[in-house]
Structure formats: C-alpha cells, structure tokens
Amino acid sequence: MTQPAPASDIVPDSEHRGIVARLPLPLRDYALLARFDRPIGWWLLFWPGAWSVWLTGAGVQWQLLLWMLLGSIAMRGAGCVYNDIVDADIDRQVARTAKRPVASGRVSKTGAWIWLLTLCAVGLVVLLQLRPLAQLVALGSLALVAAYPFMKRITGWPQAWLGLVFTWSAPVGWIALRGDRLDVLAALYAGAILWCIGYDTIYALQDREDDALVGIGSSALSLGSNVRLGVGAFFGGAVFFFGLAIWLLRQDWVALLALAPAAIHFAWQVLTLDPDDGANALRRFRSNRYAGLLVAAACFVAGNA
C-alpha cells in the first residue's frame, strides 16, 4: 500500500493534503506542480468566462462551460508549471514555495517541460471546440502568460499583469457566443481585472517579508499599511464595472440588485481581513471562489431573465 507523503513534500497551503499524500511518486509531484491540490486556482480562472457566457443571454450553455472548466484546469496547471520553471531560483528563497517540486529538485526542469506540453495539449483540445474568432482571442493570451513570471522582477504591481492574464476567459467566453456589444465585454473585463488584483493582493500578504528579502515586487508590499484600503478600492471598482456591464446591457435597476450578494461578500472580505495573519488572508483569498459564483449568478439573471 502506498505510504502517505512526508509533510515536508507538500506545501503548507495545499487544500487536499490527504488525497495528494496518497498518490504514488512521481505522480504526486506532478500533481503538486500543476496545483491539482489547490482547485481554487482553476475556479478563479474559470469564473470570468462563465460570467461572460451567461451575460451574453445565450442561456445556460453547459457544454461550453464544461469545456471552459476543463481548459481552466489544464491551462492553470500549465501556467503554474511554467511559473515554477522560471521562478525555481526565487522559490528556493521563499519559505512558502521552497518545497515546490522544481525548486526542491524533486522534478527536473526537463520533466516539468514535458508535463507543461502535456497540459497544453489538453488546452489545445479545448481550443478546437471554440469558433475560429474565439480561438484567436484565446491564443492572444499566450504572450501575456509568457511574460507574467518576470513582472515581479520589474514592477511592484505584478498583480495588475496577472489581472490581464487570469481573467482572459471573459473575452473568450463572450466572443465564443457573440461578436457585438464589446462595450459590455470591456466593462466586464475591467471588473474582472480589478477583482483579480484585489484577491491576489490578499494572497500576496502571506509572502510580504520573504518578497521584501528576495527583492521582488507585489501589490501587498506596494500598498504598505494601506492594504485593506487598497483591496477595498479594487473590489469596489470591480463591483462598479460589473454593474456598468449589466447597465450597458439592460438599463434595469432590478437587474443591478442581483449584484448585491457579491458586493456584500466583497465587503465582508475587506472588513474581516487581517493583513498580519497569513491564515486569515488565505481564507479570504479562497473565499473568492464563492464571490465568483455570486457574480456569475448576477450575470445569468441580467443576461437571461
């Protein structure tokens, strides 16, 4: 019987330590490399696509959403593998990331590249399910993805670049179903970007001391003692642009009320955030899977009611 992995092999913020620990080597390390133990990442990548699909007014679109979820799982995994290849030297110097498979040497860079290409092949299968124009839009994210790991080396706001990258499913989902009303899409995408900056600033609170020592940038460091105010501004801006997208689509105050649950959730995150408590920050960060669901519900109501 496979023995559980030593605790040292699994990063502290894994959501499924028990399941991952029982995977045989080397499968466990490849699962960790793609962050399969932390599904929060693929939900955050998926939700903006679901928002745009449902806001188009094209109905539930279960088949498209399931393809987009598979693509989110595969491409989030591929992005994490690529990030770990590029950041291996930095990861070794940060307590939270030092035990990652590439940084620790448990997975070679050659093995990581092969795994990356495998995940990209799954993403290609998903890409081929989209209409040609949506395929081109999806491919447009590749340059942004490739540049992201280097942003923390040259800017104090890498979260802003991540916002562009990690919410790209919003334009993909919209263009997959309709090519008009790009004003609605632009507002939705702007809101998604601000949402991403907000939640990733919360996530970055866990690494502030290590990031400062290593000399890399983050919005959590750039905001200093104003982190809660900054996160509140990002979330507030996100709600504004979500509301603008709905209003541009249909000037109906009742439709705007559908955003109220999401707005309350964002307010709860800000009001209960403790910037000096890593566990508190991690819980608030993970709660954004539910925030994404609430925004999705608002988009469905506005687009299809």
Stockholm file with secondary structure:
# STOCKHOLM 1.0

chainA/1-305         MTQPAPASDIVPDSEHRGIVARLPLPLRDYALLARFDRPIGWWLLFWPGAWSVWLTGAGVQWQLLLWMLLGSIAMRGAGCVYNDIVDADIDRQVARTAKRPVASGRVSKTGAWIWLLTLCAVGLVVLLQLRPLAQLVALGSLALVAAYPFMKRITGWPQAWLGLVFTWSAPVGWIALRGDRLDVLAALYAGAILWCIGYDTIYALQDREDDALVGIGSSALSLGSNVRLGVGAFFGGAVFFFGLAIWLLRQDWVALLALAPAAIHFAWQVLTLDPDDGANALRRFRSNRYAGLLVAAACFVAGNA
#=GR chainA/1-305 SS CCCCCCGGGSCTTCSCHHHHHTSCTTHHHHHHHTTTTCTHHHHHHHHHHHHHHHHTTCCCCHHHHHHHHHHHHHHHHHHHHHHHHHTHHHHTTSTTTTTSHHHHTSSCHHHHHHHHHHHHHHHHHHHTTSCHHHHHHHHTTHHHHHHHHHHHHHCSCHHHHHHHHHTTHHHHHHHHHCSSCHHHHHHHHHHHHHHHHHHHHHHHGGGHHHHHHHTCCCHHHHHGGGHHHHHHHHHHHHHHHHHHHHHHHCCCHHHHHTTHHHHHHHHHHHHHCCTTCHHHHHHHHHTHHHHHHHHHHHHHHHHHC
#=GC SS_cons         CCCCCCGGGSCTTCSCHHHHHTSCTTHHHHHHHTTTTCTHHHHHHHHHHHHHHHHTTCCCCHHHHHHHHHHHHHHHHHHHHHHHHHTHHHHTTSTTTTTSHHHHTSSCHHHHHHHHHHHHHHHHHHHTTSCHHHHHHHHTTHHHHHHHHHHHHHCSCHHHHHHHHHTTHHHHHHHHHCSSCHHHHHHHHHHHHHHHHHHHHHHHGGGHHHHHHHTCCCHHHHHGGGHHHHHHHHHHHHHHHHHHHHHHHCCCHHHHHTTHHHHHHHHHHHHHCCTTCHHHHHHHHHTHHHHHHHHHHHHHHHHHC
//
